[in-house]
Amino acid sequence: MNTPIYYVDAFTDSLFSGNPAAVIFSDINDPSLMQLIAAENNLSETAFIRLENDKYFIRWFSPSCEIDLCGHATLASAFIYFNYINTKATEFEVHSLKNGSLKVSQNKDYLFLDFPKDNIQEHDDYRSSIIDVLGGLVPKEIFRGRDDLLVILDNESDIEDLQPDFALLKKIPLRGIIVSAPSSEFDFVSRCFFPSTGVDEDPVTGSAHTTLTPYWSKRLNKKKLRAKQVSQRGGLLTCEDADERVFIGGKAVLYMIGSIHLT
């Protein structure tokens, strides 16, 4: 059986930047097989979208485990839907196992995720461990979200120069950490580290901005924000705090169309 597969760079308007995701529209729903395919792709996420009773259902897999929520792979899936599945559509709705209905709208070449806002709470239980992970840098604040710790630093340069200790980070019993600081050009910058999922650093993380947006919206007293994830590949995002939802916008570009041969 030959199954189409698409590789898309998300949250960028140029190839070889942003965050690459694999997208598979098929009826595959076997988690063991999905995990094998994701490990073979060896990207931070592979999105599987299946159509059932006129509804699309989505699941995301990293190279080593299933993920509850992934922004960039959802954006990539919507890009494929709008350009190759239903070229007349302007909205793409998918249903997820743990986060309900997720929508992506299209406005010219921009795509906008409509995701549930994270509920963050101050959390200092792992402060000493985080300081060790960050090589001695002392966080201004630490919050816990649905999956990760949000670590706030004072300086943009600290985020850019950061070289975390991934072995120590794996010992913290959460998915990973989001590290962020104010920016001179943008409202904030960030980087995301998830070694427990098989991805030491995620290049651009849409779901992390459901955590980042409520923090920076409150701190800066503004609803609409411009953000940059300052990984090696880098990515640009627009964010809007909208009550219980977060709107996250970005572009995407196609890298490859192929097929996987499943015997």
Secondary structure as UniProt FT lines:
FT   STRAND          2..10
FT   TURN            15..16
FT   STRAND          19..25
FT   HELIX           31..41
FT   STRAND          45..52
FT   TURN            53..54
FT   STRAND          55..61
FT   STRAND          66..67
FT   HELIX           71..80
FT   HELIX           81..85
FT   TURN            87..88
FT   STRAND          91..96
FT   TURN            97..99
FT   STRAND          100..107
FT   TURN            108..109
FT   STRAND          110..116
FT   STRAND          121..122
FT   TURN            125..126
FT   HELIX           127..133
FT   TURN            134..136
FT   STRAND          141..144
FT   STRAND          148..152
FT   HELIX           156..161
FT   HELIX           166..169
FT   TURN            170..171
FT   STRAND          176..182
FT   STRAND          188..194
FT   HELIX           195..197
FT   STRAND          199..202
FT   TURN            206..208
FT   HELIX           209..220
FT   STRAND          224..229
FT   STRAND          235..242
FT   TURN            243..244
FT   STRAND          245..250
FT   STRAND          252..261
//
